[in-house]
Amino acid sequence: MRSRLSPSRRHWQYIGLAHRLALGLRRHWGSRLCILTNESARLETEYQAWRDACGSPDGAFDVRTIEFGGGLPQSATFHAATNKIYAFRHFASCPGASMLLDLDILCRAPLPSAIVRIIERGVPLVLDLSEGIDQRASRDLDLLAGRSNLHRWYGGEFICGSPGFFGQLFDRVQAMIPLYHDCHASLIHQGDEMLVSAALGAMQQDGVSVCDVSNLAVIQRHWFIASNGDYRRLRDPAPCLLHLPSLKGVLDSRLQDETIARLCHRLDGLPYIVSRKAVRWLNAIFVRC
């Protein structure tokens, strides 16, 4: 869903999303969210202005500057979001496991203890979204990775791993950037998920083991509006993380997390046409400030 917000309002919306996610991570996981950016001074200033306007005196997340590299084509779709690949380089220098999360995520419960043990063993966690991947997408992955028979697609909203894992992942992705720059216009998808899926596929062919969390009550992506043939529904038990890219306006509201979770279950049971209209209406009426 394309945003119709002005650039300044969209930036404030992202701050609202980050604030909600940070509060959820602190409440359920006892963890502190850190936002990685190449403009930390601007973000910190705007976060303070946002808190003043919204009556939230305490900052919920930290801000850290990282360098973005060159080479990514600015004409590509999702160009700005693709810069998240430089978070991999940062995580490679951090002690212990790191987790990459998109901001339009609702944290509604603690991580399952079995998942915590997997993280402690140093096994990388990824979100496999390969349902429905077609031959063209597979050919594009093969092209970027210089391999054959890559058939897995991974969601860029969730990746967890050790410094060594993220170092390998960044090296693989970085090596693909020149080819991605040259051929991005012909790819079925442009963005970090294409690069990461190709890199992870090549790494697994070389013997790197990963754990797919798509059916482990960790995270689920749900659009509610994807297509009339989209039969994916919220699964039981509900995941501790709900990725809600079509509900940014609702996430950037004063609704409680529990209310949003209940709302998601209501939307999930609606017919496609009704759900699509409801999502647009909800995003329009809920405004934080």
N, C-alpha and C positions, 0 to 999 in steps of 0.2 A: 504494500500500500504506500503510495507516494505521499509525502508530507506536503500539506498546503500552508504550513506555517512559514512566517518570515524567518530569515536566518537568525536574527537575534532571539526570537521567541523559541525557535527550535533548540538553540543553545541552552536557554534556560530550562527547556523541557528535559534535555539530557541531564542537567544538574539535578532536576527533580527525580529522575529515574535513578541516578547514582545515589542520591540521599536515601530513597526508599530501600534500594538493594543493600546499602551499607547498614541501615538499621536492622534489616532482616538477618544479615550475616552476623551482626553483633548479638542479636537476640537468640538466634538458634544455634549458631556455630561458635560463638565467642571469638569471632575473627574480625579483623579490621580491614576494610576495603581500601585499596590504594589505586587511584586513578593515574594511569600513565599517559602523558601528553608531551608534546613539544612546545607548549605554551603555558607553562605552569603559573607564571605570574598573572596572566590574564584570567585563567580559570580560578585561581584563588581569590582574585578581586571580585569576579562575578559570583562566586559561591558565597562570599560575604554579603554582597548585595542581595542575592537570592534569600539568604537566611534573614536579613533585615526585613525584606518585604513580606516574607511568609511567616515571620514570628518563630523562627527556629534558631535560637541563639547558639547552640552547640554544633560544631562541625562533626559530621558522622564519618567522613572519609578523609584520607590523606591524598596529597597530590605530589607526583614525582615527575621530573623531567627526564625524558629519554630522547635520543637522537633518532630521527627518521632518515633513512638512506635515500639515495636517488635511484632512478631507473624505472620506477613504476609509472606506467603511462597515465597522464592526467585525463586523457580522453576516455578511459575505461569506466564502465559502470562500477559503482561502489569504490571509486578510487580512494576516497578518504578512509573508509573502513578497512581497506586493504593494508593500510599502514600498521594495522595491528600485528603484522608479521614481525615488526621490530620489537614487539614485546617479548618475542621468543629469545632474541639476543639478550635482552635485559634479564629474563628468567634464568638464562644460562649462567649468569654471574651471581645469582642469589643463593644463599644457603637453604637447603631443604627443598621440599616440594612447593611448586607454585601452581596456581589455578587461574586460567584465563576465563573470564565471564563477560558476556555482553551486558549492557546496562538495562535493557528492557526485560529483566528477569525478576520474578517474584520469589524470594526465599521464604518458604512457608514451614519448614521443618528441619530438624537436625539431619546431618548425613547419616545414613545407615552405618552401624558399627562395622559391618563386613566391608564396606567401602573404605572406611578409615584404615582398616587393617591392610587392604590392598595398597593404599597410598603409602603406608608405612613400610611396606615391602619394596617400594620403589617401582611399582608397575605403573606405566602411563595409563591414564583414563581418557577415552575418546567417546564421542557420540556418533554412532553409525546411523546415517540417514539414507541408506542405499536403496530403499524401497522405490521401485520404479525407475532406477537409473537405466538410461537407454544406450544403444550402441554408439551414438554420436558422443555422448559424454565420456564413455569409456575410451573412445579413440582420442579425444582431447586429453584425457589423463595420460594415456600412453605417450602422446606426442610431447607433453611437457616433461614427463619423467624420463623419456628415452627408454621406456620399457614396453612390455606387452602384457595383456591380460590383467589390467587394473580395472576392477569392477566395483570398488567401494567408494562411497561418498561420505565425508565426515563434516559434521556441523561445526562451524567456526565459533559458536557461542560458548563452547565448553571444551577445554583441553586442560589436563592436569598431568604434571610429570616432574621429574627430577631435573637438576641443572644439566646433567649429561644428555638427557632426552631432548630438552629444548635446544641445546647446542647443536645436536645432530639435525633436528627439525629445521632450525634456522639456516644451517649450512645448505641443506637440500633445497629449501625454498629460494635462498639467495642465488643459487646456481641456475635456477629456472627463470629468473627475472628478465635477462636479455631476450630469451625466446618468447616469454610471455608478452614483453613489450612489442615484439614484432608481429605476433599472431593473435593478440587479444581480441581484435575485431571479429575474427572468424570463430571464436570459441562459443560454445553453447552457453557458458556462464563466465562472467568476468568478476573477479574478486578473490578474496583470500581463501574461500572454500575450495576453489579450483586448484590453487597452488598447494594448499595444505593437504587436500585429498591425494594429489599426485605424489607429494613428498612422503606422506604416511604409507601409501601403497608401495612405493619403492623401498622404504625402510623395512616394511614387513617382509617383502621378498628377500631382503638381505638378513633376515633373522631377528628383527626387533619385535618383541611381543607387546601387545597392547590389550587393554581390557575395554570392551564395548559396554557402556552403561545404559544403552537405550532401553533395556528391559529390566533394569535393576533399581527402579524407584529413585533414581538420582535426578534426572532432568528430562523434560519433554518439551519439544517445540510444538506450539499449536497456533494456527492462523485463524481458525474458525470461519475463514472466508476463502480458503484456498481454491476449491473447485467443487462443482456439483458431484464429482466422482470421488471426492476425498472422504474416505470412510474412517480415517484415523480418529479415534476418540480418546478422551482422557481415561487412562487406565487405573485400575485399583491394584495395589495401593497407590494413591496419588503421589507423584514424585515430590521430593523436597524442593526442587527448583522448577518453576514453570516459566518457560521462555514464551513471551507474549508479544511478538513483533507487531501484531495488528491492534494492540490495545495500549499503545504508548500514552494516549490521552488519558486513559483510565488510570494507568500507573502513575502518571503525573497529576494526581488529584489528592484530595484529602480523605478519600475512602480508606478504611482500614484494610490491612492485608487479608484478613479473614473474609471481609466482605467481597473483595476482589476474587478470592478463591471460590466463594460460593457463586458469584456472578459467572465465573468461567464454566462451572458445572451447568448452570442454567443455559448459557449460550451453547454449550456442547450438545445439549439435547434438542436444539432447534433445527428445523429444516434449513438447508443451505441458504435459500433466498432470504428467509427471515433473519437468520444469523448475520448475514452480510449487512442488511439494513440496520440491525441492532448495533453492530460494531461501529458503524459510522455515526449513528446517533449518540451512542455513549461517549465516543471520543470527542464529539462536538460539545456536549453539555457539561462534562466534568472539567473544570478549570481550577488549578490549585490556588492561584493568587488573583 
